[in-house]
Amino acid sequence: MSLTSAGLYYWHQEQFVLNRQLRRREAHLREHEKVCPVTGLYRVNYLHSLMQQQHTEQQGGTLGVIDIRDFAKFNAQFGFSEGDRLLREISDLLVMNCRLNDVLCRYAGDCFIVLMPNTSQSQAKELLAQMKAALNHCAFKVAKSKGAQFQHILTATMAMDLAQDPVQQTSQLHQQLQKEKALVGAAVY
Amino acid sequence: MQQYISLDDKYLSAEGMITALVELAQGRGIPLHKLLRGTGIFEQDLYDLSQRFSLLQLLALISQFKALMKSNDSGFLLGHQLVNDFSPAMQSVRLGPTLGASLKQLHKIQAMLAPLFFTRKHIFQNDFYLYLQPNVGMDEPLKNYCFEIYSAALMSLLKRVRDHYPHCYFDFTCKRPRHIQEYEQHLGLRVRFEQPYTRWHFDKQLLKCPNPESSPLRWQQCIAQSELNKNVSQSFVEAVCQRIYRDKNNSLANSAEHFAMSPATFKRKLKQHGVSYSQLQDEQNKLKALHLLGVCQQGNEQVAMRLAFYDIPNFRRAFKRWTGITPSQLKI
């Protein structure tokens, strides 16, 4: 009897910890088939449903996008399992740098989108700059090489347009990022 | 007579696609026995490089991979991984002095590196066009998945030989997929859907770009090495398509005779590959007409003549049947 209650107590504690950990990765929808298995972040279709909901509630917000440059090169150099590990570490770092209300999603590959409700664009820019700084200073250790790997980060923001289709919007945001990539341009992909 | 590859000929080595696929799946924690279930490939076959596999087995493995990976980007990752491969065949493509030389080499050993498709290239004015067609009849989702794999591989190859972001146009026949973000991320923004063909198209100048990774000596060595292992030429479907494309006199009886078969055997053999003769014929004519009209901007009369149509109304009717639009609508 006492063993069971002790077990239950620890289980309860564990749930607390898990909940706390999950809090900044999701808002209030819970659909676990929408989780990306690699990073544990939500996939983009979750973000879309969330944006739809914001639209019905008439809440404004800003979208930010974060992209790691040269990630394909990293994969080619160190292999996909290291690449996956890097993605996981980066997503943890990003979650750490998010505010409580922000929702972070993995968009595709090495591209993350963060939804910041009730945030002006200048505020969002500042937040993204903080995330970028955090990622820039992350020295990722790879088993194969002696030195640490540093990542180059690109970001872009866009105010959420309530009238527009969410898929269209994220696509637009991504386009903005790609343009920036072309501007920063040569030598790296 | 020349031997053509059929669906169940075992000639593919485990290098390249199969290895990349197994490694990726294991990296994501998928047990090997689950991946290999129903493919006719056994674990010990993978350790033996002299072991050969058939197209049928490869296809089964790919569909198993697709089902087990569950993530939308698995095809693109596989494509990238294909180019990272260290087999002499892949290196002989990757180490070429220019992109043009790489693509030429790729075309030569396509049956080994990219056995599921064959390509036809055209250069018109400033652009380079590559039309892709499947070597095997596949169901629609699997075909699109395979196109994803190879498109990602091409993009990866382009990025290697080019020092800034290469702009390549990708046309797909499928509808705009739900995971459009993966296409944007891995292939860039110049992706179009619901096109009448699957086509890659980029600036001709890219072909002449020097490859920063190139090393002439190692390149030659790899070419010689892959030449040694080369044991096959062309798939059967590709050979039939080529014959239809080049020869005007391409009735079923004529083609069967060309391949030294009776019409019934010929038909049976095509059916085994999941295609029919009239389907191939339509496809070839469609691609030819679309290229002449859309890219080369030729007139209806010229194109109808090139395709051996008796008159223009007949051509217009056939074109509408192939694509759903009339030739003049295409030009707008």
Interface residues (C-beta under 8 A of the other chain):
Chain A: C36 P37 V38 R43 V44 N45 A72 N75 A76 G79 F80 S81 D84 Y107 A108 G109 D110 C111 V167 T170 S171 H174 Q175 Q178 K181 A182 G185 A186 A187 Y189
Chain B: E23 L24 G27 R28 K70 S71 N72 D73 F76 L77 H80 Q81 V83 N84 S156 K159 D163 H164 Y165 R178 H179 I180 Q181 E182 E184 Q185 H186 G188 L189
